[in-house]
Amino acid sequence: MKKLYTIQIIPEDSTKAKIYRIKRIWLKLFSWLVCVIAILLCIFIWKFTEINLQLANSWKLKADNERLIKRHAEYEAALTDLDSIYAIEIQIQNILETYLENDSNKIHSILEKNRLKHISSKKVQLDSDFEAEINLNRQNLDVFPNMLPVMGAVISRGYSEEHKALDFAAAMNEPVFATASGKVIFASDKGELGLVVEVDHGGIITRYAHLARFAAKKGASVRKGEIIGFVGNTGNSDGAHLHYEIIFNGRSMNPELFF
């Protein structure tokens, strides 16, 4: 017995029937295919819904984050206002000598008079620090390293997190100058840096590396612009150049900020 299904189709305007015979295996395969497609469609709809929910949650989190940032800024402004109010209150107490004033008009006039005169403590501190630093630099310009250590040289490698110095490409035996007055605290070989001279300017240390030879000894006092060594290729170096560093309070600084 053949495993077939017979399908008869009789058109409305005809008496002749159309007969189609389909093997059972093909009908089963078609049924399985429909089931697989239905399952895949359900999985797709489920994943699509899940992704949309995640997107909606991310947009909500983003909106909440922006709202929190705005609220934080409002809190910062409120704290600044409280600082101002407290300072004004102290000024009023000093003016009235802690006398309890009942005249509201007089208190209002005192508040208006002193309100605009108040400067927040944070701004006062920043201004004081900046002014002190500027005055120190003006008074001690001679010990401030603001000149080039090699004349006419070009920077072949800049300052970065990996290379906390400036490299100046220069000819062999070009003179190297102290960029500020100070005391030589090191003049010897320093491994990969080769021959090195370090000068202490009082809180600021300048380092000159890969020298060919020295022109200043350890312990010597040098003046700004004085020759302390000569460009070389000692240590781990690919060619004649000067490796120049500035160390301020134990931290490496970009020398270009001082020029």
Secondary structure, DSSP 8 states (H G I E B T S, - for coil): ---EEEEEE--TT-S--EEEEEEHHHHHHHHHHHHHHHHHHHHHHHHHHHHHHHHHHHHHHHHHHHHHHHHHHHHHHHHHHHHHHHHHHHHHHHHHTT-----HHHHHHHHHHHHTT---HHHHHHHHHHHHHHHHHHHTGGGS--S-SSTT-EEEE---SS--SEEEE--TT-EEE-SS-EEEEEEEE-GGG-EEEEEE-SSEEEEEEEEEEESS-TT-EE-TT-EEEEEB--SS-SSSEEEEEEEETTEEE-GGGT-
